[in-house]
């Protein structure tokens, strides 16, 4: 079961991603969320409601 700290960090990263435009900060936050959750980029983008093929600056 995830710890409270893990859930707070995960939720904070999701919140940040939802508010960021494509660009370096978005990519950094996406990478941090991927490292924390073990999810790949496509899964995170899908969680944000973006089509899997949608491109963002890398």
C-alpha positions as CSV (number, residue, x, y, z in Angstrom):
1,X,0.0,0.0,0.0
2,X,1.4,3.4,-1.0
3,X,2.6,5.7,1.8
4,X,1.0,9.1,2.5
5,X,4.2,10.8,1.3
6,X,4.2,8.9,-2.0
7,X,0.5,9.8,-2.6
8,X,1.1,13.4,-1.8
9,X,4.1,13.6,-4.2
10,X,2.2,11.7,-6.9
11,X,-0.8,13.9,-6.6
12,X,1.3,17.1,-6.6
13,X,3.1,16.0,-9.8
14,X,-0.3,15.3,-11.5
15,X,-1.5,18.7,-10.4
16,X,1.6,20.4,-11.8
17,X,1.3,18.5,-15.2
18,X,-2.3,19.6,-15.6
19,X,-1.3,23.2,-15.3
20,X,1.8,23.2,-17.5
21,X,2.0,24.0,-21.2
22,X,4.2,21.7,-23.4
23,X,7.9,22.5,-22.9
24,X,10.9,21.8,-20.6
25,X,9.0,22.1,-17.3
26,X,6.3,19.8,-18.5
27,X,8.9,17.2,-19.6
28,X,10.8,17.4,-16.3
29,X,7.6,16.9,-14.3
30,X,6.4,14.1,-16.6
31,X,9.8,12.4,-16.1
32,X,9.5,12.8,-12.3
33,X,6.0,11.3,-12.3
34,X,7.2,8.4,-14.5
35,X,10.1,7.7,-12.2
36,X,7.9,7.8,-9.1
37,X,5.0,5.6,-10.5
38,X,6.8,3.4,-13.0
39,X,4.3,4.5,-15.7
40,X,5.5,5.2,-19.2
41,X,5.0,8.4,-21.1
42,X,2.0,7.2,-23.1
43,X,0.2,6.1,-20.0
44,X,0.7,9.4,-18.3
45,X,-0.3,11.4,-21.3
46,X,-3.5,9.2,-21.5
47,X,-4.1,10.0,-17.9
48,X,-4.0,13.6,-18.8
49,X,-6.5,13.0,-21.6
50,X,-4.0,13.5,-24.4
51,X,-4.0,11.2,-27.4
52,X,-1.1,8.8,-27.2
53,X,0.3,10.1,-30.5
54,X,0.2,13.7,-29.4
55,X,3.6,15.2,-29.4
56,X,5.1,17.5,-26.8
57,X,8.5,19.2,-26.8
58,X,11.2,16.9,-25.6
